[in-house]
């Protein structure tokens, strides 16, 4: 169960880390509807979601230590087989980022980062990488294992660009 108490930090699948501001009643389609009011930490947006739609939107708590282990594993793995066609590859990236799964977002960061080093990427892929990195780093920096965003960035970069034989040490 999600904590919807004021000042609770949650993750929105499209906006990343958000803070619960409170609740308010708004008229939606002529009906009074109780909404949760969220403030995006990354985009500085105010987001209102009807309470009964929270699960549909994909709001979730900050990742657990078990999920962090999956993220570490995903960042250290070799790149997944990607379609050679740019538009199919981009669509796959979009689906992973939109899924709300931080593990899939990590895979996008890993694959585009490595592709950029190896072959270069298109401007669209660079924007996708920036979006995925922003969400990943924002969520990692909320975890007690990371003092700040700089430490989270260094951690992610270290895993993505480590030599295969050194990746196990980076995850310890």
Biotite code that builds the C-alpha atoms (Angstrom):
import biotite.structure as struc

atoms = struc.array([
    struc.Atom([0.000, 0.000, 0.000], chain_id="A", res_id=1, res_name="UNK", atom_name="CA", element="C"),
    struc.Atom([1.282, 3.430, -0.933], chain_id="A", res_id=2, res_name="UNK", atom_name="CA", element="C"),
    struc.Atom([1.674, 6.127, 1.675], chain_id="A", res_id=3, res_name="UNK", atom_name="CA", element="C"),
    struc.Atom([-0.278, 9.114, 0.395], chain_id="A", res_id=4, res_name="UNK", atom_name="CA", element="C"),
    struc.Atom([0.536, 11.198, 3.475], chain_id="A", res_id=5, res_name="UNK", atom_name="CA", element="C"),
    struc.Atom([1.859, 14.727, 2.902], chain_id="A", res_id=6, res_name="UNK", atom_name="CA", element="C"),
    struc.Atom([5.621, 14.847, 2.238], chain_id="A", res_id=7, res_name="UNK", atom_name="CA", element="C"),
    struc.Atom([5.764, 11.153, 1.233], chain_id="A", res_id=8, res_name="UNK", atom_name="CA", element="C"),
    struc.Atom([8.034, 10.574, -1.767], chain_id="A", res_id=9, res_name="UNK", atom_name="CA", element="C"),
    struc.Atom([6.713, 8.386, -4.578], chain_id="A", res_id=10, res_name="UNK", atom_name="CA", element="C"),
    struc.Atom([7.685, 7.603, -8.161], chain_id="A", res_id=11, res_name="UNK", atom_name="CA", element="C"),
    struc.Atom([5.521, 8.630, -11.125], chain_id="A", res_id=12, res_name="UNK", atom_name="CA", element="C"),
    struc.Atom([6.259, 6.596, -14.281], chain_id="A", res_id=13, res_name="UNK", atom_name="CA", element="C"),
    struc.Atom([6.570, 9.691, -16.490], chain_id="A", res_id=14, res_name="UNK", atom_name="CA", element="C"),
    struc.Atom([7.680, 12.420, -14.092], chain_id="A", res_id=15, res_name="UNK", atom_name="CA", element="C"),
    struc.Atom([10.033, 10.481, -11.817], chain_id="A", res_id=16, res_name="UNK", atom_name="CA", element="C"),
    struc.Atom([10.279, 11.373, -8.137], chain_id="A", res_id=17, res_name="UNK", atom_name="CA", element="C"),
    struc.Atom([7.271, 13.248, -6.744], chain_id="A", res_id=18, res_name="UNK", atom_name="CA", element="C"),
    struc.Atom([6.312, 14.477, -3.284], chain_id="A", res_id=19, res_name="UNK", atom_name="CA", element="C"),
    struc.Atom([2.769, 14.257, -1.941], chain_id="A", res_id=20, res_name="UNK", atom_name="CA", element="C"),
    struc.Atom([1.556, 17.801, -1.242], chain_id="A", res_id=21, res_name="UNK", atom_name="CA", element="C"),
    struc.Atom([-1.903, 16.846, -0.005], chain_id="A", res_id=22, res_name="UNK", atom_name="CA", element="C"),
    struc.Atom([-5.415, 16.083, -1.160], chain_id="A", res_id=23, res_name="UNK", atom_name="CA", element="C"),
    struc.Atom([-8.097, 18.238, -2.711], chain_id="A", res_id=24, res_name="UNK", atom_name="CA", element="C"),
    struc.Atom([-11.541, 17.817, -4.183], chain_id="A", res_id=25, res_name="UNK", atom_name="CA", element="C"),
    struc.Atom([-11.902, 18.829, -7.834], chain_id="A", res_id=26, res_name="UNK", atom_name="CA", element="C"),
    struc.Atom([-14.858, 18.632, -10.152], chain_id="A", res_id=27, res_name="UNK", atom_name="CA", element="C"),
    struc.Atom([-14.120, 16.052, -12.850], chain_id="A", res_id=28, res_name="UNK", atom_name="CA", element="C"),
    struc.Atom([-16.822, 15.511, -15.492], chain_id="A", res_id=29, res_name="UNK", atom_name="CA", element="C"),
    struc.Atom([-19.347, 17.231, -13.265], chain_id="A", res_id=30, res_name="UNK", atom_name="CA", element="C"),
    struc.Atom([-18.602, 15.023, -10.243], chain_id="A", res_id=31, res_name="UNK", atom_name="CA", element="C"),
    struc.Atom([-16.650, 16.013, -7.119], chain_id="A", res_id=32, res_name="UNK", atom_name="CA", element="C"),
    struc.Atom([-13.542, 13.818, -7.104], chain_id="A", res_id=33, res_name="UNK", atom_name="CA", element="C"),
    struc.Atom([-10.902, 13.500, -4.401], chain_id="A", res_id=34, res_name="UNK", atom_name="CA", element="C"),
    struc.Atom([-7.436, 13.952, -5.904], chain_id="A", res_id=35, res_name="UNK", atom_name="CA", element="C"),
    struc.Atom([-3.938, 13.511, -4.585], chain_id="A", res_id=36, res_name="UNK", atom_name="CA", element="C"),
    struc.Atom([-1.723, 16.519, -5.320], chain_id="A", res_id=37, res_name="UNK", atom_name="CA", element="C"),
    struc.Atom([1.885, 15.711, -6.211], chain_id="A", res_id=38, res_name="UNK", atom_name="CA", element="C"),
    struc.Atom([4.866, 17.961, -6.854], chain_id="A", res_id=39, res_name="UNK", atom_name="CA", element="C"),
    struc.Atom([7.497, 16.703, -9.298], chain_id="A", res_id=40, res_name="UNK", atom_name="CA", element="C"),
    struc.Atom([10.992, 17.056, -7.874], chain_id="A", res_id=41, res_name="UNK", atom_name="CA", element="C"),
    struc.Atom([12.592, 16.960, -11.329], chain_id="A", res_id=42, res_name="UNK", atom_name="CA", element="C"),
    struc.Atom([10.216, 18.933, -13.570], chain_id="A", res_id=43, res_name="UNK", atom_name="CA", element="C"),
    struc.Atom([8.732, 21.305, -10.967], chain_id="A", res_id=44, res_name="UNK", atom_name="CA", element="C"),
    struc.Atom([5.212, 20.360, -11.991], chain_id="A", res_id=45, res_name="UNK", atom_name="CA", element="C"),
    struc.Atom([2.095, 20.057, -9.893], chain_id="A", res_id=46, res_name="UNK", atom_name="CA", element="C"),
    struc.Atom([0.219, 16.870, -10.751], chain_id="A", res_id=47, res_name="UNK", atom_name="CA", element="C"),
    struc.Atom([-3.315, 16.019, -9.639], chain_id="A", res_id=48, res_name="UNK", atom_name="CA", element="C"),
    struc.Atom([-4.508, 12.423, -9.854], chain_id="A", res_id=49, res_name="UNK", atom_name="CA", element="C"),
    struc.Atom([-7.906, 11.118, -8.748], chain_id="A", res_id=50, res_name="UNK", atom_name="CA", element="C"),
    struc.Atom([-7.365, 8.830, -5.747], chain_id="A", res_id=51, res_name="UNK", atom_name="CA", element="C"),
    struc.Atom([-9.214, 5.989, -7.465], chain_id="A", res_id=52, res_name="UNK", atom_name="CA", element="C"),
    struc.Atom([-6.826, 6.169, -10.470], chain_id="A", res_id=53, res_name="UNK", atom_name="CA", element="C"),
    struc.Atom([-3.506, 5.996, -8.568], chain_id="A", res_id=54, res_name="UNK", atom_name="CA", element="C"),
    struc.Atom([-2.949, 2.333, -9.471], chain_id="A", res_id=55, res_name="UNK", atom_name="CA", element="C"),
    struc.Atom([-3.913, 2.912, -13.127], chain_id="A", res_id=56, res_name="UNK", atom_name="CA", element="C"),
    struc.Atom([-1.336, 5.691, -13.452], chain_id="A", res_id=57, res_name="UNK", atom_name="CA", element="C"),
    struc.Atom([1.451, 3.487, -12.083], chain_id="A", res_id=58, res_name="UNK", atom_name="CA", element="C"),
    struc.Atom([2.481, 5.531, -9.051], chain_id="A", res_id=59, res_name="UNK", atom_name="CA", element="C"),
    struc.Atom([4.795, 3.392, -6.910], chain_id="A", res_id=60, res_name="UNK", atom_name="CA", element="C"),
    struc.Atom([7.052, 3.694, -3.860], chain_id="A", res_id=61, res_name="UNK", atom_name="CA", element="C"),
    struc.Atom([10.781, 4.423, -4.181], chain_id="A", res_id=62, res_name="UNK", atom_name="CA", element="C"),
    struc.Atom([12.682, 1.263, -5.117], chain_id="A", res_id=63, res_name="UNK", atom_name="CA", element="C"),
    struc.Atom([13.543, -1.245, -2.427], chain_id="A", res_id=64, res_name="UNK", atom_name="CA", element="C"),
    struc.Atom([17.003, -2.686, -1.759], chain_id="A", res_id=65, res_name="UNK", atom_name="CA", element="C"),
    struc.Atom([15.948, -5.811, -3.691], chain_id="A", res_id=66, res_name="UNK", atom_name="CA", element="C"),
    struc.Atom([15.009, -3.665, -6.694], chain_id="A", res_id=67, res_name="UNK", atom_name="CA", element="C"),
    struc.Atom([18.306, -1.789, -6.369], chain_id="A", res_id=68, res_name="UNK", atom_name="CA", element="C"),
    struc.Atom([20.074, -5.145, -6.741], chain_id="A", res_id=69, res_name="UNK", atom_name="CA", element="C"),
    struc.Atom([18.123, -5.762, -9.967], chain_id="A", res_id=70, res_name="UNK", atom_name="CA", element="C"),
    struc.Atom([19.053, -2.280, -11.228], chain_id="A", res_id=71, res_name="UNK", atom_name="CA", element="C"),
    struc.Atom([22.736, -2.938, -10.468], chain_id="A", res_id=72, res_name="UNK", atom_name="CA", element="C"),
    struc.Atom([22.536, -6.246, -12.339], chain_id="A", res_id=73, res_name="UNK", atom_name="CA", element="C"),
    struc.Atom([20.810, -4.601, -15.319], chain_id="A", res_id=74, res_name="UNK", atom_name="CA", element="C"),
    struc.Atom([23.371, -1.787, -15.538], chain_id="A", res_id=75, res_name="UNK", atom_name="CA", element="C"),
    struc.Atom([26.250, -4.268, -15.462], chain_id="A", res_id=76, res_name="UNK", atom_name="CA", element="C"),
    struc.Atom([24.870, -6.721, -18.030], chain_id="A", res_id=77, res_name="UNK", atom_name="CA", element="C"),
    struc.Atom([25.863, -6.730, -21.670], chain_id="A", res_id=78, res_name="UNK", atom_name="CA", element="C"),
    struc.Atom([23.613, -4.825, -24.049], chain_id="A", res_id=79, res_name="UNK", atom_name="CA", element="C"),
    struc.Atom([20.405, -6.534, -25.088], chain_id="A", res_id=80, res_name="UNK", atom_name="CA", element="C"),
    struc.Atom([19.904, -7.501, -28.709], chain_id="A", res_id=81, res_name="UNK", atom_name="CA", element="C"),
    struc.Atom([18.417, -4.430, -30.307], chain_id="A", res_id=82, res_name="UNK", atom_name="CA", element="C"),
    struc.Atom([16.677, -3.990, -33.627], chain_id="A", res_id=83, res_name="UNK", atom_name="CA", element="C"),
    struc.Atom([19.030, -2.555, -36.253], chain_id="A", res_id=84, res_name="UNK", atom_name="CA", element="C"),
    struc.Atom([16.227, -0.292, -37.455], chain_id="A", res_id=85, res_name="UNK", atom_name="CA", element="C"),
    struc.Atom([16.355, 3.036, -35.594], chain_id="A", res_id=86, res_name="UNK", atom_name="CA", element="C"),
    struc.Atom([12.584, 3.505, -35.329], chain_id="A", res_id=87, res_name="UNK", atom_name="CA", element="C"),
    struc.Atom([12.017, 0.027, -33.874], chain_id="A", res_id=88, res_name="UNK", atom_name="CA", element="C"),
    struc.Atom([14.881, 0.481, -31.424], chain_id="A", res_id=89, res_name="UNK", atom_name="CA", element="C"),
    struc.Atom([13.495, 3.878, -30.360], chain_id="A", res_id=90, res_name="UNK", atom_name="CA", element="C"),
    struc.Atom([9.997, 2.438, -29.917], chain_id="A", res_id=91, res_name="UNK", atom_name="CA", element="C"),
    struc.Atom([11.428, -0.308, -27.686], chain_id="A", res_id=92, res_name="UNK", atom_name="CA", element="C"),
    struc.Atom([13.197, 2.337, -25.586], chain_id="A", res_id=93, res_name="UNK", atom_name="CA", element="C"),
    struc.Atom([9.983, 4.390, -25.323], chain_id="A", res_id=94, res_name="UNK", atom_name="CA", element="C"),
    struc.Atom([8.007, 1.364, -24.146], chain_id="A", res_id=95, res_name="UNK", atom_name="CA", element="C"),
    struc.Atom([10.591, 0.524, -21.492], chain_id="A", res_id=96, res_name="UNK", atom_name="CA", element="C"),
    struc.Atom([10.710, 4.083, -20.136], chain_id="A", res_id=97, res_name="UNK", atom_name="CA", element="C"),
    struc.Atom([6.903, 4.388, -20.161], chain_id="A", res_id=98, res_name="UNK", atom_name="CA", element="C"),
    struc.Atom([6.534, 1.061, -18.316], chain_id="A", res_id=99, res_name="UNK", atom_name="CA", element="C"),
    struc.Atom([7.441, 2.712, -15.019], chain_id="A", res_id=100, res_name="UNK", atom_name="CA", element="C"),
    struc.Atom([9.793, -0.173, -14.210], chain_id="A", res_id=101, res_name="UNK", atom_name="CA", element="C"),
    struc.Atom([13.069, 1.255, -12.919], chain_id="A", res_id=102, res_name="UNK", atom_name="CA", element="C"),
    struc.Atom([14.844, -1.924, -14.058], chain_id="A", res_id=103, res_name="UNK", atom_name="CA", element="C"),
    struc.Atom([13.672, -1.344, -17.643], chain_id="A", res_id=104, res_name="UNK", atom_name="CA", element="C"),
    struc.Atom([14.641, 2.332, -17.386], chain_id="A", res_id=105, res_name="UNK", atom_name="CA", element="C"),
    struc.Atom([18.108, 1.136, -16.274], chain_id="A", res_id=106, res_name="UNK", atom_name="CA", element="C"),
    struc.Atom([18.339, -1.080, -19.356], chain_id="A", res_id=107, res_name="UNK", atom_name="CA", element="C"),
    struc.Atom([17.578, 1.918, -21.581], chain_id="A", res_id=108, res_name="UNK", atom_name="CA", element="C"),
    struc.Atom([20.281, 3.991, -19.850], chain_id="A", res_id=109, res_name="UNK", atom_name="CA", element="C"),
    struc.Atom([22.778, 1.137, -20.231], chain_id="A", res_id=110, res_name="UNK", atom_name="CA", element="C"),
    struc.Atom([22.005, 0.384, -23.882], chain_id="A", res_id=111, res_name="UNK", atom_name="CA", element="C"),
    struc.Atom([21.907, 3.964, -25.181], chain_id="A", res_id=112, res_name="UNK", atom_name="CA", element="C"),
    struc.Atom([24.996, 4.958, -23.151], chain_id="A", res_id=113, res_name="UNK", atom_name="CA", element="C"),
    struc.Atom([27.015, 2.081, -24.542], chain_id="A", res_id=114, res_name="UNK", atom_name="CA", element="C"),
    struc.Atom([25.694, 2.577, -28.074], chain_id="A", res_id=115, res_name="UNK", atom_name="CA", element="C"),
    struc.Atom([26.707, 6.241, -27.833], chain_id="A", res_id=116, res_name="UNK", atom_name="CA", element="C"),
    struc.Atom([30.285, 5.273, -26.926], chain_id="A", res_id=117, res_name="UNK", atom_name="CA", element="C"),
    struc.Atom([30.483, 2.537, -29.591], chain_id="A", res_id=118, res_name="UNK", atom_name="CA", element="C"),
    struc.Atom([28.662, 4.034, -32.577], chain_id="A", res_id=119, res_name="UNK", atom_name="CA", element="C"),
    struc.Atom([27.036, 7.302, -31.594], chain_id="A", res_id=120, res_name="UNK", atom_name="CA", element="C"),
    struc.Atom([23.302, 7.863, -31.246], chain_id="A", res_id=121, res_name="UNK", atom_name="CA", element="C"),
    struc.Atom([20.687, 10.060, -32.878], chain_id="A", res_id=122, res_name="UNK", atom_name="CA", element="C"),
    struc.Atom([19.404, 13.278, -31.285], chain_id="A", res_id=123, res_name="UNK", atom_name="CA", element="C"),
    struc.Atom([16.148, 11.459, -30.425], chain_id="A", res_id=124, res_name="UNK", atom_name="CA", element="C"),
    struc.Atom([18.067, 8.717, -28.639], chain_id="A", res_id=125, res_name="UNK", atom_name="CA", element="C"),
    struc.Atom([20.101, 11.350, -26.764], chain_id="A", res_id=126, res_name="UNK", atom_name="CA", element="C"),
    struc.Atom([16.851, 12.956, -25.533], chain_id="A", res_id=127, res_name="UNK", atom_name="CA", element="C"),
    struc.Atom([15.553, 9.515, -24.520], chain_id="A", res_id=128, res_name="UNK", atom_name="CA", element="C"),
    struc.Atom([18.824, 8.849, -22.662], chain_id="A", res_id=129, res_name="UNK", atom_name="CA", element="C"),
    struc.Atom([18.564, 12.177, -20.832], chain_id="A", res_id=130, res_name="UNK", atom_name="CA", element="C"),
    struc.Atom([14.979, 11.434, -19.786], chain_id="A", res_id=131, res_name="UNK", atom_name="CA", element="C"),
    struc.Atom([15.807, 7.899, -18.607], chain_id="A", res_id=132, res_name="UNK", atom_name="CA", element="C"),
    struc.Atom([18.980, 9.032, -16.788], chain_id="A", res_id=133, res_name="UNK", atom_name="CA", element="C"),
    struc.Atom([17.117, 11.855, -15.063], chain_id="A", res_id=134, res_name="UNK", atom_name="CA", element="C"),
    struc.Atom([14.489, 9.459, -13.703], chain_id="A", res_id=135, res_name="UNK", atom_name="CA", element="C"),
    struc.Atom([17.045, 6.808, -12.692], chain_id="A", res_id=136, res_name="UNK", atom_name="CA", element="C"),
    struc.Atom([19.410, 9.248, -10.969], chain_id="A", res_id=137, res_name="UNK", atom_name="CA", element="C"),
    struc.Atom([16.568, 11.065, -9.196], chain_id="A", res_id=138, res_name="UNK", atom_name="CA", element="C"),
    struc.Atom([15.290, 7.790, -7.757], chain_id="A", res_id=139, res_name="UNK", atom_name="CA", element="C"),
    struc.Atom([18.731, 6.476, -6.811], chain_id="A", res_id=140, res_name="UNK", atom_name="CA", element="C"),
    struc.Atom([19.549, 9.724, -5.018], chain_id="A", res_id=141, res_name="UNK", atom_name="CA", element="C"),
    struc.Atom([16.507, 9.168, -2.771], chain_id="A", res_id=142, res_name="UNK", atom_name="CA", element="C"),
    struc.Atom([17.998, 5.927, -1.474], chain_id="A", res_id=143, res_name="UNK", atom_name="CA", element="C"),
    struc.Atom([20.079, 5.988, 1.726], chain_id="A", res_id=144, res_name="UNK", atom_name="CA", element="C"),
    struc.Atom([22.998, 4.313, -0.097], chain_id="A", res_id=145, res_name="UNK", atom_name="CA", element="C"),
    struc.Atom([23.648, 7.543, -2.039], chain_id="A", res_id=146, res_name="UNK", atom_name="CA", element="C"),
    struc.Atom([24.550, 10.846, -0.411], chain_id="A", res_id=147, res_name="UNK", atom_name="CA", element="C"),
    struc.Atom([23.482, 12.923, -3.411], chain_id="A", res_id=148, res_name="UNK", atom_name="CA", element="C"),
    struc.Atom([22.877, 12.944, -7.168], chain_id="A", res_id=149, res_name="UNK", atom_name="CA", element="C"),
    struc.Atom([26.599, 13.201, -7.917], chain_id="A", res_id=150, res_name="UNK", atom_name="CA", element="C"),
    struc.Atom([27.261, 9.953, -6.093], chain_id="A", res_id=151, res_name="UNK", atom_name="CA", element="C"),
    struc.Atom([24.372, 8.252, -7.928], chain_id="A", res_id=152, res_name="UNK", atom_name="CA", element="C"),
    struc.Atom([25.685, 9.493, -11.302], chain_id="A", res_id=153, res_name="UNK", atom_name="CA", element="C"),
    struc.Atom([29.191, 8.204, -10.567], chain_id="A", res_id=154, res_name="UNK", atom_name="CA", element="C"),
    struc.Atom([27.751, 4.851, -9.476], chain_id="A", res_id=155, res_name="UNK", atom_name="CA", element="C"),
    struc.Atom([25.680, 4.430, -12.666], chain_id="A", res_id=156, res_name="UNK", atom_name="CA", element="C"),
    struc.Atom([28.541, 5.537, -14.938], chain_id="A", res_id=157, res_name="UNK", atom_name="CA", element="C"),
    struc.Atom([30.919, 3.165, -13.166], chain_id="A", res_id=158, res_name="UNK", atom_name="CA", element="C"),
    struc.Atom([28.626, 0.194, -13.759], chain_id="A", res_id=159, res_name="UNK", atom_name="CA", element="C"),
    struc.Atom([27.834, 1.033, -17.374], chain_id="A", res_id=160, res_name="UNK", atom_name="CA", element="C"),
    struc.Atom([31.399, 1.690, -18.478], chain_id="A", res_id=161, res_name="UNK", atom_name="CA", element="C"),
    struc.Atom([33.250, -0.871, -16.324], chain_id="A", res_id=162, res_name="UNK", atom_name="CA", element="C"),
    struc.Atom([35.185, -3.601, -18.057], chain_id="A", res_id=163, res_name="UNK", atom_name="CA", element="C"),
    struc.Atom([33.223, -6.879, -17.837], chain_id="A", res_id=164, res_name="UNK", atom_name="CA", element="C"),
    struc.Atom([35.744, -8.488, -15.475], chain_id="A", res_id=165, res_name="UNK", atom_name="CA", element="C"),
    struc.Atom([35.538, -5.479, -13.109], chain_id="A", res_id=166, res_name="UNK", atom_name="CA", element="C"),
    struc.Atom([31.740, -5.169, -12.945], chain_id="A", res_id=167, res_name="UNK", atom_name="CA", element="C"),
    struc.Atom([31.354, -7.628, -10.073], chain_id="A", res_id=168, res_name="UNK", atom_name="CA", element="C"),
    struc.Atom([33.588, -5.464, -7.887], chain_id="A", res_id=169, res_name="UNK", atom_name="CA", element="C"),
    struc.Atom([31.608, -2.330, -8.780], chain_id="A", res_id=170, res_name="UNK", atom_name="CA", element="C"),
    struc.Atom([28.378, -3.888, -7.490], chain_id="A", res_id=171, res_name="UNK", atom_name="CA", element="C"),
    struc.Atom([29.796, -4.933, -4.114], chain_id="A", res_id=172, res_name="UNK", atom_name="CA", element="C"),
])
